[in-house]
Amino acid sequence: MKRLLIISGAAVLCFALGALAMYSVMRLKKTSVPDPWISVTDDDGGFRLELDAMRPDIPIPNASRPTGQVKFLSRDRGLQIGYKITLPIKPVPVSSLPAKYQRETKLENGLIEGPPSQVQYNGHFDFTLEDADGFVLAKVSAPPEWVSAGSDNKVQGTTEDVVSQSVAEKTKRVLVGYLVVSCNPCSPDSDGHGDSLNK
């Protein structure tokens, strides 16, 4: 009888420990973020101008579609998007720039500023998070980032905005584009015309 009680007690204990272990695993799975890295897909806009904000007087560069990966990073405020993106942009020949950008300029401190070696663009990456059926879950913008013509522009960073756990768990596809808000050197067209940088 004593032996039967010991065996029964051991069985109950094993069952309880097994149930506790299963509960812990399920709870951990429920609160964990998705697979570490998700490959990004071009959002069909790629490298484009914010036309309402600027209409540059320089040639539009030939940019490849952005590629790379994102992951969800657990932070105190929530889940932020960490990203590693490559945005290749072909060179913009200095000879193709308006004459005013090809001259040397003497600065007040006596230094001479020559024509730029390449055009620099300031903007931000935009991420669109979609579920398995292609429905948009959230749109998140990264902080401003300078990129250069004539460079592969490998950038790594973290968004300031956060997304919820449920959005992260449902995200199956991430679209990315780069929106230009200013450039150097360039100034608005006097005639108000400009072109999109969509490629």
N, C-alpha and C positions, 0 to 999 in steps of 0.2 A: 504493500500500500504506500509506504514511504517512498519507494522507488518510483511508483506511478505518479505521485505528487511532484517529485523532483523533475521527472520528464515532462509532465504537464506544465509546470512552472517555467521550465527552460523553453518549451515550445511557445508559450504565451510571450515570454521575454523576447525571443527571436522575432516573433510576429510584430511586436510593438516596435522593436528596433528597425525592422524592415520597413514598416509603415512610416516611421519618422524619417528614415533615409529617403524614401520615395517622395515624401512631402517636401523635404529640403531641396531635392533635385528639381522638382516641378516648380517650386518657388523661385529658385535660382534661374531656371530657364525662362520663367515669365518676366523677370526683371532684367534680363541680360539684353544687350544691344545686338543688332543683327550681325551677320558675317562681317569681319573686320573691314575689308575693302570692297567697294562697288565701283566698277568701271563706269566712267561717264560717257554719255552720248551727246554729240553736237545737237543743239536745239534748233538747227536749221537757220539760225541767225548768225552763229559763229562770232565773228568780229564785226561790230557794227557801231555806227555813230548814234548818239542821242541827238537826233536832228533838231529837236526843239531848243536845244541848248547851244549847238555850235554848227557852223557850216564852214569848214576849213577851206583855205585858199591854196592848199597843197594837194599833190596827187594822192589818190586813195591807194593805200598799199595792198599788195596781194597777200592775204593771210590764209594760212591753212586752218582747217577746223581744229578747235581745241581738243586735246585728248588728255587722259589721266584717270585718277581715281579719287574717291572720297570715302570717308569713314565717319561714323558717329562717335564723338568723344564725350564721355561722361564728365560733367563739370558740376560745380556747386549749384549753378543756376539752372541746370538742365543739360540737354544733349546739344553740343555744338557740332558743326560740320568741319572736319579737318579735310584739307584737299591738297593734292599734288597734281598740278596741271601744266601741260606744255602747250604753248601757243606760238608756233613758228610764223614769223612775218618776214617776207622777202625785203631786201634793201630798197630804199627809196633813193635813187640817185640824186645827189646834191644838184646836179645840172638841171634836174627837172623841177626844182623849186623856183618860185618867183624870184626875180632879181634882188629884191630887198633882203632876202635871206642868204644870198650868195656873197654879200659884201662883208668886209671886215669893219668892225665898229670899235672906236676907241672909247673905253669907259672912263668915268670920272676919276677913277684911281690910277689911270695911266695904262692899265692893261688893255690889250687888244683882243677883242672877241671875234673869232673867225666864223666862217660858215659851219653849220653843224655837220658832224660826221654822219649822223642818222637822225631821223625823226623819232621823238619819244611820245608815247601816248599814255594818258592817265585815264583810268576807268576802273571798272569792277567786274568780277565774275558773278553771274547770276545762276543760281541752281534751282531747278524745278524738280521736285520730288513726286514721283508717280507710283501708283500701286500696280499690281499685276495686270489689271485691266486697262491701264493707261489713264486713269483718272488722276488729276492733280491733287496731291495731298497738301503741299506747301510750296511757297517760293521764298528763297532766302538769298540775300545778296552778301557778298564778301566785302571786306574793307577795300578802300581805294588801292590800286596797284599800278605802278609804272611798268610799261613794256616798251620794247624798242624794235624798230624796223631793223632788219638784218640780223635777227637773233632768234633762237629757239624759245626764249622766254620761259624757262623752267621756274615755276613759282610754287611755293608751299606756304600754306597759312591756315587760319581758322576763322570761321565766321563769328561775328559778335552775337548775332541773334541765335536763339535756341529753338529746338523743336521738341515736341512731346515724345514720350516713350512710345505711345501708340502709333504716331506718325513714322518714327524710325522703324518699328517692327513691320509696318505695312509697306515701307518703301522697297520697291523692286527695280526701279529704273531712275536714274538721275540724269537730267539734261543740263548742259552747261553752255553759256555764251559769255562773251566779253563785250561790255558796253563802254564805248569811249565817251568821255565827257569833256576832255580838253587835250591839247597836244602842244608840243614845243619843237620847232617853231611853227606857229600858224596863227592866223587871225581870221575872223569872220569874213566871208565874201562880201564885197561891197554891193553886189547885185542880189544878195540874199539867196543865191542858189547853192546847193550842195547835194552830194549824193550819199546814199546809204553805203555802208561798208559791207553789206551782206555779200557773201561769196558762196 
